Protein backbone atom coordinates (compact mmCIF):
# COMPACT_ATOMS: atom_id res chain seq x y z
CA UNK A 1 0.00 0.00 0.00
CA UNK A 2 1.35 3.39 -0.91
CA UNK A 3 0.50 6.70 0.66
CA UNK A 4 0.97 9.73 -1.58
CA UNK A 5 1.67 12.78 0.57
CA UNK A 6 0.86 15.05 -2.41
CA UNK A 7 -2.66 13.57 -2.67
CA UNK A 8 -3.64 12.94 0.96
CA UNK A 9 -7.41 12.80 0.44
CA UNK A 10 -7.16 10.34 -2.45
CA UNK A 11 -4.67 8.17 -0.54
CA UNK A 12 -6.92 8.03 2.51
CA UNK A 13 -9.85 7.11 0.27
CA UNK A 14 -7.88 4.24 -1.28
CA UNK A 15 -6.82 2.96 2.15
CA UNK A 16 -10.37 3.08 3.49
CA UNK A 17 -11.87 1.50 0.37
CA UNK A 18 -9.33 -1.31 0.40
CA UNK A 19 -10.33 -2.39 3.92
CA UNK A 20 -13.73 -3.48 2.58
CA UNK A 21 -12.12 -6.44 0.83
CA UNK A 22 -10.44 -8.00 3.85
CA UNK A 23 -6.83 -8.84 4.66
CA UNK A 24 -6.08 -11.39 1.95
CA UNK A 25 -7.48 -9.47 -1.00
CA UNK A 26 -5.57 -7.37 -3.47
CA UNK A 27 -5.55 -3.78 -2.28
CA UNK A 28 -5.88 -0.65 -4.35
CA UNK A 29 -2.53 0.76 -5.31
CA UNK A 30 -1.56 4.08 -6.80
CA UNK A 31 2.05 4.86 -7.42
CA UNK A 32 3.88 7.75 -8.95
CA UNK A 33 7.56 7.06 -8.28
CA UNK A 34 10.11 9.76 -8.94
CA UNK A 35 13.10 9.03 -11.17
CA UNK A 36 15.53 9.75 -8.32
CA UNK A 37 13.83 7.24 -6.01
CA UNK A 38 13.88 4.52 -8.67
CA UNK A 39 17.56 5.24 -9.35
CA UNK A 40 18.31 4.89 -5.62
CA UNK A 41 16.35 1.62 -5.47
CA UNK A 42 18.31 0.33 -8.46
CA UNK A 43 21.61 1.32 -6.83
CA UNK A 44 20.71 -0.43 -3.56
CA UNK A 45 19.68 -3.57 -5.42
CA UNK A 46 22.74 -3.60 -7.68
CA UNK A 47 25.19 -3.23 -4.79
CA UNK A 48 23.46 -5.95 -2.73
CA UNK A 49 22.19 -3.70 0.08
CA UNK A 50 18.60 -4.49 -0.84
CA UNK A 51 17.71 -8.05 -1.83
CA UNK A 52 14.22 -9.06 -2.92
CA UNK A 53 12.80 -12.15 -1.25
CA UNK A 54 11.85 -14.70 -3.91
CA UNK A 55 9.65 -17.65 -2.94
CA UNK A 56 9.82 -19.45 -6.29
CA UNK A 57 10.53 -18.82 -9.95
CA UNK A 58 8.41 -20.31 -12.73
CA UNK A 59 9.04 -20.35 -16.47
CA UNK A 60 6.34 -18.60 -18.50
CA UNK A 61 5.05 -21.99 -19.68
CA UNK A 62 4.11 -22.76 -16.04
CA UNK A 63 2.20 -19.52 -15.38
CA UNK A 64 -0.92 -21.47 -14.34
CA UNK A 65 1.10 -23.27 -11.66
CA UNK A 66 2.41 -19.90 -10.42
CA UNK A 67 -1.17 -18.62 -10.10
CA UNK A 68 -2.21 -21.74 -8.21
CA UNK A 69 0.69 -21.22 -5.78
CA UNK A 70 -0.47 -17.65 -5.12
CA UNK A 71 -4.09 -18.69 -4.69
CA UNK A 72 -3.13 -21.48 -2.28
CA UNK A 73 -1.44 -18.95 0.02
CA UNK A 74 1.56 -19.47 2.22
CA UNK A 75 3.88 -17.75 -0.24
CA UNK A 76 6.82 -16.11 1.51
CA UNK A 77 8.29 -13.67 -0.95
CA UNK A 78 7.68 -12.88 -4.57
CA UNK A 79 6.64 -15.29 -7.26
CA UNK A 80 8.85 -14.68 -10.30
CA UNK A 81 7.89 -15.57 -13.86
CA UNK A 82 10.93 -15.94 -16.10
CA UNK A 83 10.73 -15.09 -19.78
CA UNK A 84 13.37 -16.22 -22.24
CA UNK A 85 13.85 -13.81 -25.11
CA UNK A 86 16.17 -15.99 -27.14
CA UNK A 87 18.96 -13.43 -26.76
CA UNK A 88 22.10 -14.35 -24.82
CA UNK A 89 22.45 -12.81 -21.36
CA UNK A 90 24.79 -9.84 -21.12
C-alpha positions in Angstrom: 0.0 0.0 0.0 1.4 3.4 -0.9 0.5 6.7 0.7 1.0 9.7 -1.6 1.7 12.8 0.6 0.9 15.0 -2.4 -2.7 13.6 -2.7 -3.6 12.9 1.0 -7.4 12.8 0.4 -7.2 10.3 -2.5 -4.7 8.2 -0.5 -6.9 8.0 2.5 -9.8 7.1 0.3 -7.9 4.2 -1.3 -6.8 3.0 2.1 -10.4 3.1 3.5 -11.9 1.5 0.4 -9.3 -1.3 0.4 -10.3 -2.4 3.9 -13.7 -3.5 2.6 -12.1 -6.4 0.8 -10.4 -8.0 3.9 -6.8 -8.8 4.7 -6.1 -11.4 2.0 -7.5 -9.5 -1.0 -5.6 -7.4 -3.5 -5.5 -3.8 -2.3 -5.9 -0.7 -4.3 -2.5 0.8 -5.3 -1.6 4.1 -6.8 2.0 4.9 -7.4 3.9 7.7 -9.0 7.6 7.1 -8.3 10.1 9.8 -8.9 13.1 9.0 -11.2 15.5 9.8 -8.3 13.8 7.2 -6.0 13.9 4.5 -8.7 17.6 5.2 -9.4 18.3 4.9 -5.6 16.3 1.6 -5.5 18.3 0.3 -8.5 21.6 1.3 -6.8 20.7 -0.4 -3.6 19.7 -3.6 -5.4 22.7 -3.6 -7.7 25.2 -3.2 -4.8 23.5 -5.9 -2.7 22.2 -3.7 0.1 18.6 -4.5 -0.8 17.7 -8.0 -1.8 14.2 -9.1 -2.9 12.8 -12.2 -1.3 11.8 -14.7 -3.9 9.7 -17.6 -2.9 9.8 -19.4 -6.3 10.5 -18.8 -9.9 8.4 -20.3 -12.7 9.0 -20.4 -16.5 6.3 -18.6 -18.5 5.0 -22.0 -19.7 4.1 -22.8 -16.0 2.2 -19.5 -15.4 -0.9 -21.5 -14.3 1.1 -23.3 -11.7 2.4 -19.9 -10.4 -1.2 -18.6 -10.1 -2.2 -21.7 -8.2 0.7 -21.2 -5.8 -0.5 -17.7 -5.1 -4.1 -18.7 -4.7 -3.1 -21.5 -2.3 -1.4 -18.9 0.0 1.6 -19.5 2.2 3.9 -17.8 -0.2 6.8 -16.1 1.5 8.3 -13.7 -0.9 7.7 -12.9 -4.6 6.6 -15.3 -7.3 8.8 -14.7 -10.3 7.9 -15.6 -13.9 10.9 -15.9 -16.1 10.7 -15.1 -19.8 13.4 -16.2 -22.2 13.8 -13.8 -25.1 16.2 -16.0 -27.1 19.0 -13.4 -26.8 22.1 -14.3 -24.8 22.4 -12.8 -21.4 24.8 -9.8 -21.1 
